[in-house]
Structure formats: C-alpha cells, structure tokens
Amino acid sequence: MDAAEFVITAFTAQITAYEQVTNRMQRRLAALPAAHAAVWLEEDGGVWADYPSVPPDDHVLPLVWADDRPVSRGELRTRGYVLSRSAVCRTGLVSAFGTPQVDRSAQYACVWLDDEGGVWADYPAADLEEDLVLPLVWARERTDSRSESAERG
C-alpha cells in the first residue's frame, strides 16, 4: 500500500465513524419527547433547565452537581455515552456543597450534554488528566419564570 492509499483508507474510516456517530445522535435526539427540558445559561455563569409542566410554561430550575463522587469522561464513553461540550459555567454556581477542596482556583467548568439527555459539568481535580465530571440535577423544588428572570436582568 502506498502513501496515497493509506491516507485515503484512513480518511474513509474516519468519515465512516463520524457518519455513524452523527446518525446515532440524530436517532436519539429524534426519539426524545417533545417536552424534553432545554438547558439555559445565565450571563453570570449559572446553569438552568426547563421544568416540565402541564400546561407547558416557561418555568426553570437551577442545576447543581448531584453529589461529590465524580466519574471520568473516559468511563462514561466506555459505558456508551456520547458527551458534547455545550458551554462553560461558574463552578461556584453549580456546587451545592461548595467549591471542591482539591482545587479552589477552578472558577469555571465545562457543561456537557450526553446523548440520553443528561447534563454534566466538569469537576476540579488535582490531576488535570483525570477529566472528571458530575451529573447536574435540579437544585430545588420551587421554579422561577424565565421571562420574569429576564425582566429582572
């Protein structure tokens, strides 16, 4: 096999893999219910999600880390999750239990969406190679109106 054949074969394999991932994501997104919660980001770095209600309205809840037991993104990929980075949030606004002791300087975290509708945020670690994340969950039961929050600024 000469160099040209090698490059063509390698690119073809990459394109095929990309198409498979794209098709799987489109199928899974199409399978989501119409009332699937959207994720919203505040200007100051908070993360919010729609709260499903009947009849539908514009109520949202803040999201926070679910607990203090992070999992690596690599482990999630091994389990079959496909993570897509969607935004950056402020670490202090997604932490219900305070900024982790391991790295108090980590002020920002990436927000990740998985292919099953879950929302995750980076978790600061001493070893930057760990790529730790925690799932985000609703912080409380009382909802806020998106339109009223926007009016308040």
C-alpha positions in Angstrom: 0.0 0.0 0.0 1.5 3.3 -1.0 1.1 6.6 0.9 -1.9 7.8 -1.1 -3.9 4.6 -0.5 -3.0 4.7 3.2 -4.3 8.3 3.5 -7.5 7.6 1.6 -8.2 4.5 3.7 -7.6 6.4 6.9 -9.8 9.3 5.9 -12.6 7.0 4.7 -12.5 5.2 8.1 -12.7 8.5 9.9 -15.6 9.7 7.8 -17.5 6.5 8.2 -17.1 6.6 12.0 -18.2 10.3 12.1 -21.3 9.4 10.0 -22.2 6.6 12.4 -22.0 8.8 15.4 -24.0 11.6 13.6 -26.7 9.1 12.6 -26.9 7.7 16.2 -27.2 11.2 17.7 -29.9 12.1 15.2 -31.9 9.0 16.0 -31.6 9.5 19.8 -32.5 13.2 19.5 -35.5 12.4 17.3 -36.6 9.8 20.0 -36.6 12.4 22.8 -40.1 13.5 23.9 -41.3 16.9 22.7 -41.3 18.2 26.3 -37.6 17.4 26.8 -36.0 20.0 29.0 -33.9 22.7 27.4 -30.7 23.9 29.2 -30.2 27.6 29.8 -27.1 29.5 30.7 -27.1 32.8 32.7 -24.8 35.6 31.8 -23.1 35.2 35.2 -22.4 31.5 34.6 -25.3 29.7 36.2 -27.0 26.6 34.6 -30.8 26.2 34.5 -33.1 23.6 32.9 -36.8 23.8 31.9 -39.2 22.3 34.3 -41.8 20.1 32.5 -45.3 21.1 33.4 -48.9 20.7 32.2 -49.9 23.0 30.6 -46.4 24.0 29.3 -44.9 27.2 30.7 -41.6 28.9 30.9 -40.5 27.8 34.4 -36.9 26.7 35.1 -34.8 25.4 37.9 -31.1 25.9 38.6 -28.9 22.9 38.2 -26.2 21.8 40.6 -23.8 18.9 41.0 -25.7 15.8 42.1 -23.1 14.8 44.7 -19.4 14.7 45.4 -18.5 11.4 43.7 -17.2 12.4 40.2 -16.7 9.9 37.3 -14.3 10.3 34.4 -15.5 11.2 31.0 -13.5 8.2 29.7 -15.5 5.9 31.9 -18.8 7.4 30.6 -17.6 6.8 27.0 -16.8 3.2 27.9 -20.4 2.9 29.2 -21.6 4.1 25.8 -22.4 7.7 26.5 -21.6 10.3 23.9 -20.7 13.7 25.5 -20.9 17.0 23.7 -19.5 20.2 25.3 -22.1 22.8 25.2 -20.9 25.8 27.3 -18.9 27.0 30.3 -20.4 27.7 33.7 -19.1 29.1 37.0 -18.1 26.3 39.4 -19.5 28.1 42.4 -22.9 28.3 40.9 -23.2 24.5 40.2 -21.9 23.4 43.6 -24.4 22.8 46.3 -21.7 21.9 48.7 -19.0 24.5 48.0 -16.0 24.5 45.7 -14.1 21.3 46.0 -11.1 21.4 48.3 -8.9 19.8 45.7 -8.7 23.0 43.5 -10.3 26.2 44.8 -8.9 28.1 41.9 -11.1 26.3 39.4 -13.7 29.0 38.8 -15.2 27.7 35.6 -16.4 24.3 34.4 -17.4 23.0 31.0 -21.0 21.9 30.7 -21.6 18.6 28.8 -24.7 17.1 27.3 -24.9 13.4 26.9 -26.8 11.6 24.1 -29.5 10.4 26.6 -30.5 13.9 27.8 -28.3 14.1 30.8 -26.4 17.3 31.8 -22.9 17.1 33.3 -20.3 19.6 34.5 -16.5 19.3 35.0 -15.3 18.6 38.5 -12.0 20.1 39.5 -9.3 17.6 40.3 -5.6 17.7 41.4 -4.6 15.8 38.3 -5.8 17.6 35.2 -5.6 14.3 33.2 -8.5 12.8 35.1 -11.3 14.7 33.2 -13.8 14.2 36.0 -17.5 15.2 35.7 -20.6 15.1 37.8 -24.2 15.0 36.7 -26.2 18.1 37.3 -29.6 17.9 38.9 -32.4 20.4 39.9 -31.3 22.3 42.9 -34.7 22.9 44.5 -38.4 22.4 44.0 -39.5 26.0 43.6 -39.4 27.1 40.0 -38.7 30.5 38.5 -40.2 32.0 35.4 -37.7 32.5 32.6 -39.5 35.6 31.3 -39.7 37.2 34.8 -36.0 36.4 35.4 -35.1 38.1 32.1 -37.1 41.2 33.0 -35.2 41.4 36.4 -31.9 41.2 34.5 
